[in-house]
Amino acid sequence: MFSKNVGGLDRIARIVVGLALLAGFMLNADAEYRWLYLIGIIPLATGLMSSCPLYSIFGLNTCPRK
């Protein structure tokens, strides 16, 4: 599907940030702009898949070289 272009530390950071934003969505039930926390789905998904479409567009790669 997509080539892997997200390395170890980058992947961990994306997963942590994504989970933190989704936790903020769950914990702030009365917040006016609560829906903005749902943007955490993007870093979580790219971290779990180890592939980032924007990295592909800009030619970036944080995976270690083989």
HUZI-V490867 format. One line per field, one symbol per residue. burial: # if it has 9 or more other ideal C-beta (glycine too) atoms within 8 Angstrom, else .. A space follows every 10 residues. Layout:
burial=???
//
This chain:
burial=....###..# #####.#### ##.##..#.. ...#..##.# #.#####..# ##..##.... .##...
//
